[in-house]
Amino acid sequence: MSETTTGSSAVFLDRDGTLVHESLDYIIKPEDLELIDGVGQALRRLRAAGYKLVVITNQACLAKGILEEKTLEQIHDRLRSLLAEEAVQLDGIYFCGHHPEGAVQKYAQDSDRRKPAPGMLLEAAEELDIDLGRSWMVGDATGDAQAGRRAGCRTIILTDPEQIAKGGPGSPDITAADFAVKNLSEAADVIISQDISLEDSDEQPSAREAKSPAAVPNDNARILTDILRELRHQRVTQVHREFSVSKMLAGMLQCTVFLCLVMAYVAFSYWTEKSLYVCLAVGLILQTMVVALLLLHPSR
């Protein structure tokens, strides 16, 4: 990392679904919080590589009256304790309890700190002396990536490839991030390898304008990253589209046609002539059905 660049590099981390197992509703008791397997090792590697570790989390449960700040602080104390057992120390935990549909007056409003807005990252950068242009945002939701980009960070979404293929409202938009990987361990691989590559080429990521959500660095590396990400997305989508019930049925019927041919050969050798014609007729009918099913699934 360049000695002329001021500020430390950091990895901003979403909490639920990134560091700890995500509850169906909210984590409302300290004992409900459990680390995801492999998180400790991944964070140790990032810390050893020189990154500050900062948790950035939306906690609308405060606005909805499900949780009080005192209990939330106890939950975060447990998070610090569990990570300490893994020899990991966080540099900060930033949360936003606001939500425009909240029931608690103090929090019942929108906020520029609530992801996908970048407020918490900007606040942490100022308080912890962090260079956002040399930092990363890692989370499992589209809003995490959007907040990171708006703050000027590189971004990673954690997601299951099967979830991407299925789509649906619960699937994050992987095009919102620079990279999409399965877990925090793979995210650490990307972060460390990307920054080693920059050091070897004596380049630094260009500083981005944190206050402009549309700001995007105009450099070849980012363009290539966007192309690769889009190709990965198209490949997953194409595999999903290639499947159809008609093709599956055609394959099953084709196997039955082969069976009919085998039976016709047996009938020719050992059975009656009538049995031979029956096997051939059934095979012909099934083969016609195979062709019809394939015609129902035009090539894309």
PASEBA-1860 file (N, C-alpha, C; in nm, 3 decimals):
! residues 300
1> MSETTTGS> 0.083/-0.118/0.000/0.000/0.000/0.000/0.088/0.125/0.000 ~ 0.047/0.226/-0.073/0.129/0.344/-0.091/0.147/0.421/0.037 ~ 0.270/0.467/0.064/0.299/0.543/0.184/0.248/0.687/0.173 ~ 0.219/0.732/0.053/0.174/0.870/0.033/0.025/0.886/0.057 ~ -0.046/0.773/0.067/-0.190/0.780/0.087/-0.221/0.790/0.236 ~ -0.299/0.888/0.275/-0.334/0.905/0.415/-0.452/0.817/0.450 ~ -0.459/0.780/0.579/-0.569/0.698/0.624/-0.542/0.550/0.607 ~ -0.608/0.471/0.691/-0.590/0.326/0.688/-0.691/0.262/0.593
9> SAVFLDRD> -0.658/0.144/0.548/-0.755/0.066/0.471/-0.839/-0.014/0.571 ~ -0.962/-0.041/0.534/-1.053/-0.111/0.624/-1.144/-0.203/0.546 ~ -1.200/-0.300/0.618/-1.306/-0.383/0.563/-1.430/-0.358/0.648 ~ -1.532/-0.299/0.585/-1.660/-0.277/0.651/-1.744/-0.403/0.634 ~ -1.806/-0.448/0.743/-1.873/-0.577/0.744/-2.018/-0.563/0.791 ~ -2.109/-0.615/0.710/-2.246/-0.631/0.757/-2.246/-0.733/0.871 ~ -2.348/-0.729/0.955/-2.349/-0.821/1.070/-2.425/-0.950/1.039 ~ -2.559/-0.940/1.029/-2.642/-1.059/1.013/-2.629/-1.117/0.872
17> GTLVHESL> -2.598/-1.246/0.866/-2.580/-1.312/0.737/-2.439/-1.301/0.683 ~ -2.355/-1.221/0.747/-2.215/-1.205/0.705/-2.120/-1.255/0.813 ~ -2.141/-1.206/0.935/-2.060/-1.250/1.049/-2.134/-1.353/1.134 ~ -2.263/-1.333/1.150/-2.341/-1.420/1.238/-2.460/-1.477/1.162 ~ -2.511/-1.589/1.211/-2.627/-1.652/1.148/-2.747/-1.559/1.157 ~ -2.819/-1.549/1.046/-2.932/-1.456/1.038/-3.057/-1.520/1.094 ~ -3.122/-1.449/1.185/-3.247/-1.497/1.245/-3.362/-1.472/1.148 ~ -3.471/-1.548/1.165/-3.588/-1.528/1.080/-3.645/-1.388/1.099
25> DYIIKPED> -3.639/-1.337/1.222/-3.688/-1.202/1.250/-3.569/-1.114/1.286 ~ -3.542/-1.101/1.414/-3.426/-1.024/1.460/-3.358/-1.100/1.573 ~ -3.231/-1.076/1.589/-3.159/-1.128/1.706/-3.194/-1.036/1.822 ~ -3.269/-1.087/1.919/-3.319/-1.002/2.027/-3.258/-1.037/2.163 ~ -3.178/-1.146/2.166/-3.112/-1.184/2.292/-2.965/-1.215/2.261 ~ -2.874/-1.178/2.352/-2.731/-1.205/2.327/-2.702/-1.351/2.297 ~ -2.772/-1.441/2.368/-2.744/-1.584/2.350/-2.789/-1.636/2.214 ~ -2.871/-1.558/2.142/-2.915/-1.600/2.008/-2.808/-1.576/1.902
33> LELIDGVG> -2.708/-1.497/1.935/-2.606/-1.461/1.836/-2.499/-1.569/1.827 ~ -2.476/-1.621/1.707/-2.375/-1.725/1.683/-2.295/-1.691/1.558 ~ -2.164/-1.706/1.568/-2.078/-1.678/1.453/-2.097/-1.783/1.344 ~ -2.088/-1.740/1.220/-2.087/-1.833/1.107/-1.950/-1.902/1.103 ~ -1.949/-2.029/1.071/-1.823/-2.104/1.066/-1.724/-2.037/0.970 ~ -1.599/-2.026/1.013/-1.494/-1.972/0.929/-1.476/-1.822/0.938 ~ -1.566/-1.753/1.009/-1.559/-1.607/1.019/-1.432/-1.564/1.093 ~ -1.403/-1.631/1.204/-1.286/-1.593/1.282/-1.157/-1.601/1.202
41> QALRRLRA> -1.138/-1.710/1.130/-1.016/-1.726/1.050/-1.007/-1.621/0.940 ~ -1.120/-1.593/0.875/-1.120/-1.493/0.768/-1.083/-1.355/0.822 ~ -1.138/-1.319/0.937/-1.109/-1.189/0.996/-0.964/-1.179/1.043 ~ -0.909/-1.290/1.094/-0.767/-1.289/1.135/-0.677/-1.262/1.015 ~ -0.712/-1.321/0.902/-0.632/-1.300/0.781/-0.638/-1.154/0.736 ~ -0.757/-1.096/0.742/-0.772/-0.956/0.703/-0.698/-0.864/0.798 ~ -0.706/-0.894/0.927/-0.634/-0.814/1.026/-0.483/-0.824/1.004 ~ -0.436/-0.947/0.975/-0.292/-0.966/0.951/-0.247/-0.892/0.825
49> AGYKLVVI> -0.338/-0.875/0.730/-0.305/-0.804/0.606/-0.309/-0.652/0.625 ~ -0.345/-0.606/0.745/-0.339/-0.464/0.774/-0.470/-0.389/0.767 ~ -0.582/-0.459/0.759/-0.712/-0.392/0.749/-0.775/-0.369/0.886 ~ -0.835/-0.254/0.902/-0.923/-0.233/1.016/-1.054/-0.306/0.989 ~ -1.119/-0.350/1.095/-1.243/-0.427/1.083/-1.356/-0.350/1.151 ~ -1.456/-0.314/1.072/-1.564/-0.228/1.122/-1.699/-0.289/1.082 ~ -1.786/-0.309/1.181/-1.919/-0.363/1.154/-2.015/-0.247/1.125 ~ -2.092/-0.262/1.017/-2.192/-0.163/0.974/-2.326/-0.234/0.964
57> TNQACLAK> -2.421/-0.202/1.051/-2.544/-0.281/1.053/-2.669/-0.195/1.071 ~ -2.771/-0.224/0.990/-2.903/-0.166/1.010/-2.975/-0.245/1.120 ~ -3.036/-0.176/1.214/-3.112/-0.244/1.320/-3.247/-0.176/1.337 ~ -3.335/-0.202/1.239/-3.470/-0.143/1.241/-3.552/-0.194/1.359 ~ -3.503/-0.298/1.427/-3.575/-0.350/1.545/-3.587/-0.242/1.652 ~ -3.495/-0.146/1.655/-3.507/-0.036/1.750/-3.626/0.053/1.716 ~ -3.640/0.086/1.588/-3.751/0.170/1.545/-3.884/0.100/1.564 ~ -3.885/-0.031/1.550/-4.010/-0.107/1.561/-4.045/-0.143/1.705
65> GILEEKTL> -3.958/-0.106/1.800/-3.986/-0.132/1.941/-3.963/-0.275/1.983 ~ -3.897/-0.353/1.899/-3.870/-0.493/1.931/-3.752/-0.505/2.027 ~ -3.663/-0.407/2.023/-3.539/-0.413/2.098/-3.505/-0.274/2.151 ~ -3.438/-0.268/2.265/-3.389/-0.143/2.319/-3.238/-0.134/2.298 ~ -3.186/-0.012/2.299/-3.042/0.008/2.274/-2.957/-0.067/2.375 ~ -3.002/-0.073/2.499/-2.924/-0.143/2.603/-2.906/-0.289/2.568 ~ -3.014/-0.353/2.521/-3.005/-0.495/2.482/-2.919/-0.511/2.357 ~ -2.931/-0.417/2.263/-2.849/-0.424/2.142/-2.701/-0.415/2.178
73> EQIHDRLR> -2.668/-0.331/2.274/-2.528/-0.319/2.317/-2.481/-0.450/2.381 ~ -2.569/-0.517/2.454/-2.532/-0.647/2.512/-2.508/-0.751/2.402 ~ -2.590/-0.745/2.298/-2.571/-0.837/2.184/-2.436/-0.810/2.117 ~ -2.402/-0.683/2.103/-2.274/-0.650/2.041/-2.156/-0.682/2.134 ~ -2.178/-0.678/2.264/-2.074/-0.722/2.358/-2.047/-0.871/2.339 ~ -2.154/-0.947/2.316/-2.136/-1.091/2.291/-2.061/-1.113/2.160 ~ -2.092/-1.032/2.058/-2.019/-1.043/1.932/-1.871/-1.018/1.953 ~ -1.838/-0.913/2.028/-1.697/-0.884/2.056/-1.633/-0.999/2.133
81> SLLAEEAV> -1.707/-1.056/2.228/-1.654/-1.166/2.309/-1.627/-1.290/2.225 ~ -1.723/-1.326/2.138/-1.705/-1.444/2.053/-1.587/-1.425/1.958 ~ -1.571/-1.304/1.905/-1.459/-1.278/1.815/-1.327/-1.277/1.893 ~ -1.330/-1.229/2.017/-1.208/-1.231/2.098/-1.160/-1.374/2.120 ~ -1.254/-1.467/2.133/-1.218/-1.609/2.146/-1.150/-1.660/2.019 ~ -1.176/-1.592/1.907/-1.113/-1.627/1.779/-0.989/-1.540/1.753 ~ -0.946/-1.466/1.857/-0.830/-1.377/1.847/-0.852/-1.266/1.745 ~ -0.975/-1.213/1.743/-1.010/-1.104/1.653/-1.066/-0.987/1.734
89> QLDGIYFC> -1.018/-0.868/1.705/-1.069/-0.748/1.770/-1.125/-0.653/1.664 ~ -1.247/-0.607/1.688/-1.309/-0.510/1.597/-1.262/-0.369/1.630 ~ -1.255/-0.286/1.525/-1.219/-0.146/1.546/-1.342/-0.061/1.573 ~ -1.459/-0.113/1.542/-1.580/-0.037/1.569/-1.704/-0.111/1.525 ~ -1.817/-0.080/1.590/-1.947/-0.131/1.550/-2.040/-0.010/1.536 ~ -2.092/0.011/1.416/-2.182/0.123/1.389/-2.319/0.066/1.351 ~ -2.424/0.117/1.414/-2.558/0.069/1.382/-2.652/0.186/1.357 ~ -2.755/0.159/1.279/-2.859/0.258/1.253/-2.993/0.196/1.291
97> GHHPEGAV> -3.061/0.257/1.388/-3.188/0.204/1.434/-3.309/0.268/1.369 ~ -3.287/0.358/1.274/-3.398/0.430/1.212/-3.472/0.347/1.108 ~ -3.599/0.376/1.094/-3.681/0.317/0.988/-3.803/0.406/0.969 ~ -3.836/0.444/0.845/-3.948/0.538/0.823/-4.083/0.486/0.871 ~ -4.097/0.354/0.887/-4.224/0.297/0.933/-4.215/0.250/1.078 ~ -4.123/0.307/1.152/-4.103/0.267/1.290/-4.215/0.313/1.382 ~ -4.223/0.246/1.499/-4.324/0.280/1.598/-4.268/0.365/1.711 ~ -4.136/0.365/1.727/-4.070/0.444/1.831/-4.034/0.580/1.773
105> QKYAQDSD> -4.087/0.686/1.831/-4.073/0.819/1.774/-3.929/0.859/1.748 ~ -3.839/0.823/1.840/-3.698/0.860/1.827/-3.637/0.809/1.697 ~ -3.685/0.692/1.651/-3.624/0.628/1.534/-3.718/0.624/1.413 ~ -3.841/0.672/1.427/-3.940/0.658/1.320/-3.920/0.762/1.211 ~ -3.810/0.750/1.141/-3.778/0.840/1.030/-3.668/0.776/0.945 ~ -3.654/0.826/0.825/-3.545/0.778/0.741/-3.416/0.847/0.787 ~ -3.303/0.792/0.745/-3.175/0.846/0.789/-3.070/0.824/0.682 ~ -2.977/0.920/0.670/-2.868/0.903/0.574/-2.761/0.808/0.627
113> RRKPAPGM> -2.784/0.754/0.747/-2.694/0.652/0.802/-2.744/0.512/0.767 ~ -2.872/0.500/0.735/-2.930/0.369/0.708/-2.891/0.320/0.569 ~ -2.828/0.201/0.562/-2.794/0.143/0.432/-2.922/0.126/0.350 ~ -2.922/0.158/0.221/-2.806/0.174/0.131/-2.740/0.311/0.131 ~ -2.782/0.403/0.215/-2.711/0.530/0.226/-2.574/0.505/0.291 ~ -2.475/0.587/0.262/-2.338/0.559/0.308/-2.302/0.623/0.441 ~ -2.400/0.680/0.512/-2.369/0.761/0.630/-2.283/0.693/0.734 ~ -2.312/0.567/0.768/-2.233/0.499/0.871/-2.089/0.479/0.828
121> LLEAAEEL> -2.066/0.450/0.700/-1.930/0.432/0.651/-1.854/0.564/0.654 ~ -1.922/0.673/0.616/-1.857/0.804/0.618/-1.823/0.844/0.762 ~ -1.913/0.814/0.854/-1.889/0.845/0.994/-1.770/0.766/1.049 ~ -1.766/0.637/1.018/-1.656/0.554/1.065/-1.523/0.599/1.005 ~ -1.526/0.636/0.877/-1.403/0.679/0.810/-1.345/0.802/0.878 ~ -1.433/0.895/0.918/-1.386/1.017/0.982/-1.333/0.988/1.123 ~ -1.404/0.904/1.197/-1.365/0.878/1.335/-1.243/0.787/1.347 ~ -1.226/0.695/1.252/-1.119/0.595/1.261/-1.006/0.621/1.162
129> DIDLGRSW> -1.009/0.735/1.093/-0.905/0.772/0.998/-0.888/0.664/0.890 ~ -0.997/0.640/0.818/-1.000/0.535/0.715/-1.003/0.600/0.577 ~ -0.924/0.546/0.486/-0.925/0.588/0.347/-1.027/0.502/0.274 ~ -1.142/0.559/0.240/-1.250/0.482/0.179/-1.212/0.427/0.042 ~ -1.127/0.498/-0.031/-1.086/0.450/-0.163/-1.000/0.326/-0.159 ~ -0.944/0.294/-0.041/-0.862/0.174/-0.025/-0.932/0.069/0.060 ~ -1.062/0.086/0.078/-1.137/-0.001/0.169/-1.244/-0.081/0.093 ~ -1.303/-0.176/0.166/-1.401/-0.267/0.108/-1.527/-0.271/0.196
137> MVGDATGD> -1.640/-0.296/0.132/-1.765/-0.324/0.204/-1.810/-0.464/0.167 ~ -1.835/-0.548/0.269/-1.875/-0.687/0.247/-2.009/-0.712/0.317 ~ -2.107/-0.764/0.244/-2.237/-0.795/0.303/-2.314/-0.892/0.216 ~ -2.431/-0.932/0.264/-2.510/-1.032/0.191/-2.634/-0.972/0.125 ~ -2.643/-0.840/0.122/-2.761/-0.775/0.065/-2.721/-0.669/-0.037 ~ -2.812/-0.640/-0.129/-2.786/-0.537/-0.230/-2.756/-0.403/-0.164 ~ -2.827/-0.371/-0.056/-2.807/-0.244/0.012/-2.667/-0.228/0.068 ~ -2.604/-0.340/0.107/-2.466/-0.333/0.157/-2.372/-0.286/0.046
145> AQAGRRAG> -2.387/-0.346/-0.072/-2.302/-0.308/-0.185/-2.329/-0.164/-0.228 ~ -2.455/-0.124/-0.228/-2.488/0.012/-0.268/-2.429/0.114/-0.170 ~ -2.435/0.085/-0.042/-2.376/0.176/0.058/-2.226/0.185/0.039 ~ -2.162/0.070/0.013/-2.018/0.071/-0.008/-1.977/0.152/-0.129 ~ -2.048/0.134/-0.239/-2.015/0.209/-0.360/-2.036/0.358/-0.341 ~ -2.144/0.395/-0.274/-2.172/0.536/-0.252/-2.068/0.601/-0.161 ~ -2.007/0.520/-0.075/-1.902/0.573/0.011/-1.767/0.576/-0.059 ~ -1.755/0.509/-0.174/-1.630/0.507/-0.248/-1.547/0.384/-0.227
153> CRTIILTD> -1.606/0.278/-0.170/-1.534/0.153/-0.143/-1.554/0.054/-0.258 ~ -1.466/-0.044/-0.264/-1.492/-0.162/-0.346/-1.585/-0.254/-0.267 ~ -1.661/-0.337/-0.337/-1.770/-0.408/-0.270/-1.774/-0.556/-0.307 ~ -1.821/-0.635/-0.209/-1.838/-0.779/-0.229/-1.973/-0.820/-0.171 ~ -2.049/-0.897/-0.247/-2.174/-0.956/-0.197/-2.152/-1.103/-0.169 ~ -2.199/-1.148/-0.052/-2.195/-1.290/-0.018/-2.329/-1.352/-0.058 ~ -2.324/-1.455/-0.142/-2.448/-1.515/-0.187/-2.423/-1.656/-0.236 ~ -2.525/-1.739/-0.229/-2.520/-1.876/-0.278/-2.551/-1.875/-0.428
161> PEQIAKGG> -2.468/-1.938/-0.513/-2.496/-1.942/-0.657/-2.634/-1.998/-0.689 ~ -2.682/-2.096/-0.609/-2.815/-2.151/-0.633/-2.923/-2.045/-0.609 ~ -2.899/-1.957/-0.510/-2.995/-1.850/-0.484/-3.002/-1.753/-0.601 ~ -2.886/-1.726/-0.663/-2.883/-1.638/-0.779/-2.961/-1.699/-0.894 ~ -2.943/-1.831/-0.916/-3.011/-1.898/-1.027/-3.162/-1.899/-1.008 ~ -3.207/-1.914/-0.882/-3.351/-1.917/-0.856/-3.413/-1.779/-0.868 ~ -3.336/-1.675/-0.836/-3.390/-1.540/-0.840/-3.491/-1.519/-0.730 ~ -3.582/-1.426/-0.749/-3.683/-1.401/-0.648/-3.649/-1.279/-0.563
169> PGSPDITA> -3.744/-1.235/-0.481/-3.725/-1.112/-0.402/-3.614/-1.121/-0.300 ~ -3.578/-1.242/-0.256/-3.474/-1.256/-0.155/-3.333/-1.260/-0.210 ~ -3.320/-1.258/-0.341/-3.189/-1.270/-0.402/-3.124/-1.133/-0.418 ~ -2.998/-1.119/-0.375/-2.930/-0.990/-0.393/-2.894/-0.968/-0.540 ~ -2.881/-0.843/-0.578/-2.840/-0.807/-0.713/-2.688/-0.807/-0.719 ~ -2.630/-0.913/-0.776/-2.484/-0.924/-0.775/-2.419/-0.819/-0.864 ~ -2.496/-0.758/-0.956/-2.438/-0.654/-1.040/-2.416/-0.525/-0.961 ~ -2.470/-0.519/-0.839/-2.451/-0.399/-0.756/-2.313/-0.398/-0.691
177> ADFAVKNL> -2.243/-0.513/-0.694/-2.113/-0.524/-0.627/-2.003/-0.552/-0.728 ~ -1.879/-0.532/-0.685/-1.764/-0.562/-0.770/-1.739/-0.712/-0.781 ~ -1.769/-0.785/-0.672/-1.748/-0.929/-0.669/-1.863/-0.996/-0.596 ~ -1.889/-1.123/-0.630/-1.988/-1.204/-0.559/-1.922/-1.337/-0.523 ~ -1.922/-1.371/-0.395/-1.861/-1.495/-0.347/-1.955/-1.563/-0.249 ~ -1.919/-1.684/-0.205/-2.009/-1.762/-0.121/-2.001/-1.727/0.027 ~ -1.884/-1.691/0.076/-1.870/-1.670/0.220/-1.758/-1.570/0.249 ~ -1.738/-1.541/0.377/-1.639/-1.441/0.416/-1.497/-1.487/0.389
185> SEAADVII> -1.474/-1.616/0.395/-1.341/-1.669/0.365/-1.302/-1.639/0.220 ~ -1.397/-1.662/0.128/-1.370/-1.632/-0.013/-1.357/-1.481/-0.034 ~ -1.432/-1.403/0.043/-1.420/-1.258/0.033/-1.281/-1.213/0.075 ~ -1.227/-1.273/0.181/-1.091/-1.240/0.225/-0.989/-1.274/0.117 ~ -1.009/-1.387/0.047/-0.920/-1.423/-0.063/-0.919/-1.313/-0.170 ~ -1.039/-1.266/-0.206/-1.051/-1.162/-0.310/-0.983/-1.034/-0.265 ~ -1.012/-0.990/-0.143/-0.959/-0.863/-0.093/-0.807/-0.865/-0.091 ~ -0.752/-0.970/-0.033/-0.606/-0.978/-0.019/-0.539/-0.990/-0.155
193> SQDISLED> -0.594/-1.075/-0.243/-0.532/-1.095/-0.374/-0.543/-0.968/-0.460 ~ -0.656/-0.898/-0.452/-0.673/-0.777/-0.531/-0.574/-0.669/-0.488 ~ -0.555/-0.654/-0.359/-0.466/-0.548/-0.313/-0.319/-0.585/-0.332 ~ -0.288/-0.715/-0.329/-0.151/-0.757/-0.363/-0.122/-0.725/-0.509 ~ -0.222/-0.748/-0.597/-0.204/-0.717/-0.739/-0.180/-0.569/-0.760 ~ -0.251/-0.486/-0.686/-0.232/-0.342/-0.697/-0.093/-0.300/-0.651 ~ -0.045/-0.364/-0.544/0.089/-0.331/-0.495/0.195/-0.372/-0.596 ~ 0.178/-0.493/-0.655/0.277/-0.541/-0.751/0.284/-0.451/-0.873
201> SDEQPSAR> 0.170/-0.394/-0.912/0.169/-0.307/-1.030/0.193/-0.161/-0.994 ~ 0.217/-0.137/-0.863/0.246/-0.002/-0.814/0.132/0.094/-0.846 ~ 0.007/0.041/-0.833/-0.110/0.122/-0.858/-0.192/0.130/-0.730 ~ -0.273/0.233/-0.721/-0.367/0.247/-0.610/-0.505/0.276/-0.668 ~ -0.609/0.226/-0.603/-0.743/0.259/-0.650/-0.767/0.409/-0.641 ~ -0.825/0.464/-0.744/-0.848/0.608/-0.746/-0.947/0.647/-0.638 ~ -0.925/0.763/-0.579/-1.017/0.813/-0.478/-1.149/0.847/-0.542 ~ -1.258/0.808/-0.477/-1.390/0.833/-0.533/-1.460/0.939/-0.450
209> EAKSPAAV> -1.548/1.010/-0.512/-1.623/1.115/-0.443/-1.732/1.050/-0.360 ~ -1.712/1.047/-0.226/-1.801/0.973/-0.137/-1.942/1.029/-0.136 ~ -1.958/1.156/-0.160/-2.089/1.216/-0.147/-2.172/1.204/-0.275 ~ -2.116/1.147/-0.379/-2.189/1.134/-0.505/-2.220/0.988/-0.530 ~ -2.347/0.943/-0.517/-2.381/0.803/-0.537/-2.346/0.753/-0.675 ~ -2.340/0.841/-0.774/-2.316/0.797/-0.911/-2.168/0.793/-0.945 ~ -2.081/0.830/-0.849/-1.939/0.836/-0.881/-1.882/0.698/-0.905 ~ -1.819/0.676/-1.018/-1.758/0.548/-1.054/-1.621/0.574/-1.112
217> PNDNARIL> -1.515/0.504/-1.066/-1.381/0.530/-1.116/-1.368/0.494/-1.263 ~ -1.306/0.581/-1.340/-1.290/0.560/-1.482/-1.153/0.498/-1.509 ~ -1.140/0.367/-1.482/-1.012/0.300/-1.504/-1.035/0.163/-1.564 ~ -0.934/0.112/-1.630/-0.947/-0.014/-1.703/-0.978/-0.131/-1.611 ~ -0.918/-0.131/-1.492/-0.940/-0.243/-1.400/-1.087/-0.255/-1.365 ~ -1.152/-0.141/-1.338/-1.294/-0.146/-1.301/-1.380/-0.191/-1.419 ~ -1.345/-0.145/-1.539/-1.420/-0.186/-1.658/-1.411/-0.338/-1.677 ~ -1.290/-0.392/-1.662/-1.273/-0.537/-1.677/-1.349/-0.613/-1.570
225> TDILRELR> -1.349/-0.560/-1.448/-1.424/-0.624/-1.339/-1.572/-0.627/-1.370 ~ -1.626/-0.517/-1.422/-1.768/-0.512/-1.457/-1.801/-0.612/-1.567 ~ -1.710/-0.625/-1.666/-1.733/-0.721/-1.776/-1.736/-0.863/-1.723 ~ -1.638/-0.898/-1.636/-1.632/-1.033/-1.581/-1.754/-1.064/-1.496 ~ -1.798/-0.965/-1.418/-1.915/-0.985/-1.334/-2.039/-1.011/-1.420 ~ -2.054/-0.935/-1.528/-2.169/-0.952/-1.615/-2.165/-1.088/-1.686 ~ -2.045/-1.132/-1.724/-2.033/-1.263/-1.788/-2.072/-1.375/-1.692 ~ -2.030/-1.362/-1.565/-2.069/-1.462/-1.465/-2.220/-1.463/-1.448
233> HQRVTQVH> -2.280/-1.345/-1.445/-2.425/-1.337/-1.429/-2.497/-1.398/-1.548 ~ -2.450/-1.370/-1.670/-2.512/-1.424/-1.790/-2.500/-1.576/-1.795 ~ -2.384/-1.628/-1.748/-2.363/-1.774/-1.750/-2.462/-1.843/-1.658 ~ -2.480/-1.788/-1.536/-2.576/-1.847/-1.443/-2.717/-1.841/-1.498 ~ -2.751/-1.726/-1.557/-2.886/-1.708/-1.613/-2.910/-1.803/-1.729 ~ -2.809/-1.820/-1.815/-2.825/-1.907/-1.931/-2.845/-2.052/-1.890 ~ -2.769/-2.097/-1.789/-2.785/-2.234/-1.741/-2.927/-2.256/-1.689 ~ -2.976/-2.154/-1.618/-3.112/-2.165/-1.563/-3.215/-2.171/-1.675
241> REFSVSKM> -3.197/-2.092/-1.781/-3.293/-2.088/-1.890/-3.291/-2.215/-1.974 ~ -3.176/-2.281/-1.982/-3.164/-2.398/-2.070/-3.247/-2.515/-2.020 ~ -3.278/-2.517/-1.891/-3.358/-2.627/-1.838/-3.504/-2.607/-1.874 ~ -3.573/-2.717/-1.910/-3.717/-2.711/-1.930/-3.774/-2.849/-1.907 ~ -3.903/-2.854/-1.871/-3.970/-2.981/-1.849/-3.977/-3.062/-1.978 ~ -3.996/-2.991/-2.091/-4.008/-3.062/-2.218/-3.878/-3.135/-2.253 ~ -3.764/-3.071/-2.226/-3.637/-3.138/-2.255/-3.616/-3.258/-2.163 ~ -3.658/-3.244/-2.037/-3.643/-3.355/-1.944/-3.728/-3.474/-1.988
249> LAGMLQCT> -3.855/-3.447/-2.027/-3.942/-3.555/-2.074/-3.890/-3.618/-2.202 ~ -3.835/-3.534/-2.291/-3.779/-3.588/-2.416/-3.666/-3.685/-2.387 ~ -3.582/-3.650/-2.291/-3.472/-3.740/-2.255/-3.521/-3.871/-2.199 ~ -3.624/-3.864/-2.114/-3.680/-3.987/-2.056/-3.743/-4.075/-2.164 ~ -3.816/-4.011/-2.257/-3.880/-4.089/-2.365/-3.777/-4.149/-2.459 ~ -3.666/-4.077/-2.481/-3.562/-4.131/-2.569/-3.503/-4.258/-2.511 ~ -3.487/-4.259/-2.379/-3.439/-4.381/-2.314/-3.538/-4.495/-2.332 ~ -3.668/-4.462/-2.327/-3.771/-4.565/-2.348/-3.768/-4.617/-2.492
257> VFLCLVMA> -3.738/-4.530/-2.588/-3.727/-4.572/-2.729/-3.616/-4.675/-2.744 ~ -3.502/-4.648/-2.682/-3.391/-4.745/-2.688/-3.433/-4.879/-2.628 ~ -3.511/-4.873/-2.518/-3.559/-4.996/-2.456/-3.650/-5.072/-2.551 ~ -3.734/-4.999/-2.623/-3.823/-5.064/-2.722/-3.743/-5.134/-2.832 ~ -3.633/-5.071/-2.876/-3.550/-5.132/-2.979/-3.486/-5.262/-2.929 ~ -3.443/-5.257/-2.801/-3.386/-5.379/-2.743/-3.492/-5.489/-2.737 ~ -3.612/-5.452/-2.696/-3.720/-5.551/-2.687/-3.757/-5.604/-2.825 ~ -3.751/-5.515/-2.928/-3.781/-5.559/-3.065/-3.678/-5.663/-3.111
265> YVAFSYWT> -3.552/-5.640/-3.074/-3.447/-5.737/-3.111/-3.472/-5.871/-3.043 ~ -3.512/-5.865/-2.915/-3.542/-5.989/-2.843/-3.663/-6.058/-2.905 ~ -3.766/-5.979/-2.943/-3.886/-6.036/-3.005/-3.852/-6.102/-3.138 ~ -3.761/-6.039/-3.215/-3.721/-6.094/-3.344/-3.650/-6.228/-3.327 ~ -3.575/-6.240/-3.215/-3.495/-6.361/-3.194/-3.572/-6.471/-3.123 ~ -3.657/-6.431/-3.028/-3.714/-6.535/-2.942/-3.867/-6.533/-2.936 ~ -3.930/-6.416/-2.967/-4.075/-6.409/-2.952/-4.144/-6.421/-3.087 ~ -4.271/-6.380/-3.091/-4.349/-6.392/-3.215/-4.329/-6.268/-3.302
273> EKSLYVCL> -4.368/-6.282/-3.427/-4.357/-6.169/-3.521/-4.447/-6.054/-3.478 ~ -4.562/-6.087/-3.419/-4.654/-5.983/-3.372/-4.589/-5.898/-3.263 ~ -4.515/-5.963/-3.173/-4.446/-5.889/-3.066/-4.344/-5.793/-3.125 ~ -4.276/-5.834/-3.231/-4.178/-5.748/-3.297/-4.245/-5.621/-3.348 ~ -4.360/-5.636/-3.416/-4.428/-5.519/-3.472/-4.478/-5.426/-3.362 ~ -4.526/-5.485/-3.253/-4.575/-5.403/-3.141/-4.462/-5.318/-3.083 ~ -4.344/-5.378/-3.062/-4.230/-5.304/-3.006/-4.185/-5.193/-3.100 ~ -4.181/-5.223/-3.230/-4.139/-5.122/-3.326/-4.241/-5.007/-3.333
281> AVGLILQT> -4.370/-5.041/-3.327/-4.474/-4.938/-3.334/-4.467/-4.845/-3.213 ~ -4.450/-4.905/-3.095/-4.441/-4.824/-2.973/-4.317/-4.735/-2.979 ~ -4.204/-4.791/-3.025/-4.082/-4.713/-3.036/-4.097/-4.596/-3.132 ~ -4.167/-4.619/-3.246/-4.189/-4.513/-3.345/-4.275/-4.400/-3.286 ~ -4.379/-4.441/-3.214/-4.468/-4.340/-3.153/-4.391/-4.256/-3.051 ~ -4.313/-4.322/-2.968/-4.236/-4.251/-2.866/-4.131/-4.159/-2.929 ~ -4.067/-4.205/-3.037/-3.967/-4.122/-3.103/-4.031/-3.996/-3.161 ~ -4.153/-4.010/-3.212/-4.226/-3.894/-3.264/-4.255/-3.795/-3.151
289> MVVALLLL> -4.288/-3.849/-3.034/-4.314/-3.762/-2.919/-4.187/-3.689/-2.875 ~ -4.072/-3.757/-2.883/-3.944/-3.694/-2.848/-3.919/-3.573/-2.938 ~ -3.939/-3.593/-3.069/-3.917/-3.485/-3.164/-4.011/-3.368/-3.135 ~ -4.136/-3.400/-3.105/-4.234/-3.294/-3.078/-4.196/-3.215/-2.953 ~ -4.151/-3.283/-2.849/-4.112/-3.215/-2.726/-3.991/-3.125/-2.747 ~ -3.895/-3.171/-2.827/-3.778/-3.089/-2.854/-3.816/-2.965/-2.935 ~ -3.914/-2.979/-3.024/-3.958/-2.863/-3.103/-4.028/-2.760/-3.013 ~ -4.084/-2.806/-2.900/-4.148/-2.715/-2.806/-4.047/-2.632/-2.728
297> HPSR> -3.918/-2.672/-2.733/-3.813/-2.602/-2.662/-3.715/-2.546/-2.764 ~ -3.745/-2.432/-2.826/-3.656/-2.377/-2.930/-3.524/-2.336/-2.871 ~ -3.422/-2.343/-2.953/-3.289/-2.301/-2.908/-3.287/-2.152/-2.888 ~ -3.204/-2.104/-2.789/-3.199/-1.962/-2.756/-3.074/-1.901/-2.817
END
